[in-house]
């Protein structure tokens, strides 16, 4: 390993400690307030954060829950779907998106994605609709919104619910053709996000939230997340126990004030990567659309004729982590194998699973680190 590494701060995929140190006093003060008041569950900090996030997102209702997977499950539970109803979602994504569909006895219907943006293919979506289709779950993968105007048009035509998986895209803004600008997760029937520590807005444990502008759905979601209760000890529906605790809310309240700053930092790092790799035809940088800002939860390259394992090993030897999100699309996962899907059915997703590689991306990357990362990537690729 190069002696140069010893002179530079260790490079991490996500540097949460350095981020914490910058706002240590804000976070510690908030956590101490929770401890002093002992309102660990459903305390004032949860309500404060909820209201501040509603204001940030310009959405009527934010319902904090235990994690992003719970958010997706509760959202689907609120729609009154029946076993066997079909829910369409992309095959190139994290497993939770299809997992909650299957857990509820619904049928996950998988579709392909766009090679450029990694997001749901509108043509593949249209072909997958049947009389049993009841909902679409587009995933705003890696921090850029799917083509929501097109998704919503399809949903309107077929009278379908849209549940946005915004677990990687909080802070991203979508611009409609009429000029309206809407925050990620706030365009469909319901939006869901995760506050897992490595997310763009992350807590110090598990956490998530559900967004909606629909009053009826909001009331139902709140009840489902609290054992099906509207009135205490009166259970009107089957529910679960999923809530954001007050300490996590205190952390998120502190971080939310800096979210736009965090986004700008990630975008600046992405710009650096883009410029460094612009002239190399073997490295395809993330596509950015005019319709959506990109908040770069991940910075994901597509390798063209490059030995991915070899590049990962080279970078690891130089002290640079690199990850593959995701090596196996959902339709080829053992738990989700279905006679309706075969290898080759979703060629774009399968190609992506073979060629993607994500480089370090977080709010604390220095120019020195970015220069070192890009230099070592290019040394292997050239």
Order of alpha helices (4+ residues) and beta strands (2+ residues): alpha-alpha-alpha-alpha-beta-alpha-beta-alpha-beta-alpha-beta-alpha-beta-beta-beta-beta-beta-alpha-beta-beta-alpha-alpha-beta-beta-alpha-beta-alpha-beta-alpha
